[in-house]
Amino acid sequence: MSSASLAVAHRPHPDSARIAALSAAMALNLAVILIATRPITPAQLAVVSQLTPASLIRIIDPPAVLPPPLPVELKPLPHPPIPPRALPRPTPVSPPVVMPSEEGRIAAPPISAPTLLPSDAAPGAAVAAPAIEASLAYRVAPLRFPAQARQQRMHGTVLLRVLVDETGKPLQVTVEQGSGYALLDRSARDQVLAGWRFLPAMVNGQAVRAWARVPVSFQLLD
């Protein structure tokens, strides 16, 4: 039998350069792992905190140009109307109550006659004819107690309404409020109309006709 020779496979020898490269790569990776797993010291943390990124810079847009304000129109304040100043009116003087004396004649004290101005009359203007209301002072005021009224013990006060002309003379006399006795009312009316005289009312310095209320009192003194 013929002897056969067995073929033996020859393995190639590894490349030394390749082995050295692989070893170096493994050693580098191992070093990186060891460095990564190593605890960080406080000094390293301080260095890391100092390396924080700077804040971003924002560009601020300039403010928009506002339109100028509208012009304000100033109007003057309206002045309230000034009310017309009323002229002070003098207070009329009330005539005293006239009472009869023993002699039957009484001269009343001369009281200055009031000057009355109508509310719508201008100074110096002419005054119309209608009589005004006034309180007039007496010039002469004689008064007698009727004998019959004295005997019958009549007494009381009569309020007369008298129209006096520009000279102070009574033109009309009416009884506005009686005394309760017709005799006394009639006597007071007749005596004032016949013998009494007044100071006339004055308007703007001129004597005018005026109505006046005149009280006449009949009182028993005994």
Secondary structure per residue as TSV (DSSP state, phi and psi in degrees):
chain	resnum	aa	ss	phi	psi
A	1	M	-	360.0	134.4
A	2	S	-	-80.1	137.1
A	3	S	-	-78.6	136.2
A	4	A	-	-109.6	139.8
A	5	S	-	-87.6	125.9
A	6	L	-	-80.9	132.5
A	7	A	-	-82.8	122.0
A	8	V	-	-96.6	123.6
A	9	A	-	-76.2	127.9
A	10	H	-	-92.7	116.8
A	11	R	-	-77.6	136.7
A	12	P	-	-72.3	143.6
A	13	H	-	-74.6	135.5
A	14	P	-	-60.3	151.8
A	15	D	-	-79.8	127.7
A	16	S	H	-67.6	-34.3
A	17	A	H	-66.2	-39.5
A	18	R	H	-66.6	-40.2
A	19	I	H	-63.1	-42.5
A	20	A	H	-64.0	-36.8
A	21	A	H	-67.8	-42.8
A	22	L	H	-63.9	-40.0
A	23	S	H	-63.5	-41.0
A	24	A	H	-66.0	-38.5
A	25	A	H	-65.9	-42.4
A	26	M	H	-64.0	-41.8
A	27	A	H	-64.9	-37.0
A	28	L	H	-67.0	-41.8
A	29	N	H	-64.9	-41.5
A	30	L	H	-62.1	-37.7
A	31	A	H	-67.2	-39.1
A	32	V	H	-63.7	-40.8
A	33	I	H	-64.1	-44.1
A	34	L	H	-62.8	-38.9
A	35	I	H	-69.0	-39.1
A	36	A	H	-67.9	-36.1
A	37	T	T	-85.6	-1.9
A	38	R	S	-78.5	135.6
A	39	P	-	-63.6	147.8
A	40	I	-	-88.6	132.6
A	41	T	-	-83.0	160.0
A	42	P	H	-58.1	-33.1
A	43	A	H	-64.6	-39.1
A	44	Q	H	-66.8	-37.2
A	45	L	H	-63.6	-38.4
A	46	A	H	-63.3	-39.7
A	47	V	H	-64.9	-39.7
A	48	V	H	-66.8	-40.0
A	49	S	H	-65.4	-29.4
A	50	Q	H	-73.8	-15.6
A	51	L	T	-94.8	21.7
A	52	T	-	-66.8	142.9
A	53	P	-	-66.4	143.2
A	54	A	-	-67.9	149.5
A	55	S	-	-66.1	149.7
A	56	L	-	-72.5	145.8
A	57	I	-	-92.1	120.9
A	58	R	-	-98.7	136.5
A	59	I	-	-92.2	116.0
A	60	I	-	-86.7	126.6
A	61	D	-	-69.5	140.7
A	62	P	-	-64.6	146.4
A	63	P	-	-63.1	146.5
A	64	A	-	-68.3	144.2
A	65	V	-	-74.2	116.5
A	66	L	-	-79.1	145.3
A	67	P	-	-69.6	148.8
A	68	P	-	-63.2	146.2
A	69	P	-	-64.9	150.9
A	70	L	-	-68.0	143.6
A	71	P	-	-65.5	137.5
A	72	V	-	-94.4	125.6
A	73	E	-	-91.3	115.8
A	74	L	-	-91.8	122.5
A	75	K	-	-106.4	139.5
A	76	P	-	-66.4	142.5
A	77	L	-	-68.3	138.5
A	78	P	-	-69.7	133.8
A	79	H	-	-85.2	131.6
A	80	P	-	-65.0	145.6
A	81	P	-	-64.4	138.6
A	82	I	-	-82.8	118.9
A	83	P	-	-65.7	145.6
A	84	P	-	-63.2	138.7
A	85	R	-	-82.1	120.1
A	86	A	-	-78.6	136.1
A	87	L	-	-72.4	136.1
A	88	P	-	-64.6	134.2
A	89	R	-	-98.1	130.4
A	90	P	-	-66.2	143.6
A	91	T	-	-74.7	122.1
A	92	P	-	-62.0	146.3
A	93	V	-	-89.1	121.0
A	94	S	-	-74.1	129.4
A	95	P	-	-70.9	145.4
A	96	P	-	-70.4	156.2
A	97	V	-	-73.7	127.8
A	98	V	B	-91.3	128.4
A	99	M	-	-120.9	143.9
A	100	P	-	-72.0	145.9
A	101	S	-	-103.8	-177.7
A	102	E	S	-65.2	-36.0
A	103	E	S	-80.2	-16.8
A	104	G	S	85.0	7.8
A	105	R	-	-129.9	132.1
A	106	I	-	-130.4	124.4
A	107	A	-	-101.6	108.7
A	108	A	-	-68.1	148.3
A	109	P	-	-61.6	141.7
A	110	P	-	-70.7	101.9
A	111	I	-	-97.4	135.3
A	112	S	-	-62.9	135.3
A	113	A	-	-71.9	141.5
A	114	P	-	-73.2	145.8
A	115	T	B	-101.9	116.4
A	116	L	-	-110.6	135.9
A	117	L	-	-113.9	127.1
A	118	P	-	-61.7	149.4
A	119	S	T	-63.8	-29.2
A	120	D	T	-104.8	10.5
A	121	A	-	-91.7	134.7
A	122	A	-	-87.1	151.4
A	123	P	T	-60.3	133.4
A	124	G	T	83.1	-3.4
A	125	A	-	-79.8	155.0
A	126	A	-	-71.6	142.6
A	127	V	-	-100.7	136.8
A	128	A	-	-69.9	167.1
A	129	A	S	-72.6	-29.3
A	130	P	S	-55.9	140.6
A	131	A	-	-72.2	149.1
A	132	I	E	-104.0	170.8
A	133	E	E	-94.0	133.1
A	134	A	-	-155.4	165.9
A	135	S	-	-109.5	119.9
A	136	L	-	-107.5	147.4
A	137	A	-	-88.9	156.1
A	138	Y	E	-89.6	143.2
A	139	R	E	-95.7	-53.0
A	140	V	E	-135.0	131.2
A	141	A	-	-139.4	69.4
A	142	P	-	-72.7	141.4
A	143	L	-	-150.1	128.0
A	144	R	-	-114.7	140.6
A	145	F	-	-80.0	120.7
A	146	P	-	-57.7	135.9
A	147	A	H	-62.4	-41.6
A	148	Q	H	-64.0	-39.9
A	149	A	H	-66.2	-34.5
A	150	R	H	-67.6	-43.0
A	151	Q	H	-63.9	-36.5
A	152	Q	T	-90.6	9.6
A	153	R	T	58.6	41.0
A	154	M	-	-85.1	141.3
A	155	H	-	-157.1	160.7
A	156	G	E	154.3	179.0
A	157	T	E	-120.1	133.2
A	158	V	E	-108.5	129.8
A	159	L	E	-102.6	115.5
A	160	L	E	-104.8	151.2
A	161	R	E	-112.4	116.7
A	162	V	E	-120.0	131.9
A	163	L	E	-96.6	118.4
A	164	V	E	-111.9	134.9
A	165	D	-	-85.5	-170.9
A	166	E	T	-67.8	-17.5
A	167	T	T	-95.5	-5.5
A	168	G	S	95.2	7.7
A	169	K	-	-91.0	134.4
A	170	P	E	-67.8	133.5
A	171	L	E	-104.8	-39.1
A	172	Q	E	-136.6	142.7
A	173	V	E	-137.0	123.2
A	174	T	E	-127.1	152.1
A	175	V	E	-86.4	115.4
A	176	E	E	-89.0	-36.4
A	177	Q	E	-145.0	117.5
A	178	G	-	-79.9	168.2
A	179	S	-	-89.1	-11.5
A	180	G	S	104.2	-8.4
A	181	Y	-	-128.7	124.3
A	182	A	H	-64.8	-32.7
A	183	L	H	-63.7	-44.9
A	184	L	H	-67.4	-39.9
A	185	D	H	-62.9	-44.7
A	186	R	H	-68.3	-38.7
A	187	S	H	-65.4	-43.6
A	188	A	H	-62.2	-43.1
A	189	R	H	-63.1	-47.4
A	190	D	H	-65.8	-40.5
A	191	Q	H	-68.9	-39.4
A	192	V	H	-66.5	-42.1
A	193	L	H	-68.0	-31.5
A	194	A	H	-87.3	-41.5
A	195	G	H	-128.1	-2.5
A	196	W	-	-86.5	149.7
A	197	R	E	-135.0	145.1
A	198	F	E	-124.2	163.0
A	199	L	-	-82.5	124.5
A	200	P	-	-67.9	157.1
A	201	A	E	-73.5	147.4
A	202	M	E	-119.4	134.7
A	203	V	E	-131.2	117.4
A	204	N	T	54.6	38.9
A	205	G	T	80.2	6.1
A	206	Q	E	-120.4	141.1
A	207	A	E	-73.9	135.9
A	208	V	E	-134.1	165.5
A	209	R	-	-73.3	148.0
A	210	A	E	-153.1	147.4
A	211	W	E	-92.5	139.3
A	212	A	E	-139.3	147.3
A	213	R	E	-95.9	125.1
A	214	V	E	-121.9	116.4
A	215	P	E	-87.7	135.0
A	216	V	E	-124.8	122.9
A	217	S	E	-112.8	129.5
A	218	F	E	-110.0	107.2
A	219	Q	-	-124.7	138.0
A	220	L	-	-83.6	119.8
A	221	L	-	-90.1	-20.2
A	222	D	-	-95.1	360.0
